[in-house]
Amino acid sequence: MTAAGPPSAAARRLIAETIRSVGALDLLLMLRNDPDRWWTARELSDALRCPTGWAERELEHLREGNLLASAAAGDGEVAYAFRSAGPRLAEAVDALTAAYATNTREVVRLIFAARR
């Protein structure tokens, strides 16, 4: 087994600028891994077992970071899907996804360090 290298500069930048917690990263990756599906905060909170209010705030933060699109879902709810604004941002998410899969500890460390 080979050691995983450090996350790329693009992945580090995405963490520093947009990812506020490991939970937020899990939320982003859930949407990224199923880009054709539109999720409401309630659906995601059920899937991730997190508070709906927290999921709503994080989804909106990720949308403001140009990582998600949103649309009315009915009953006053909003649905979100992974839609990065441009290839550079999509590549950064891909790099972060790969880093999280191969070097989870370092990605988690970077997330916590960015929040200090």
Summary of the structure (lengths in Angstrom):
residues: 116
radius of gyration: 14.1
end to end distance: 32.8
largest distance: 50.0
contacts: 331
relative contact order: 0.23
helix: 59%
strand: 13%
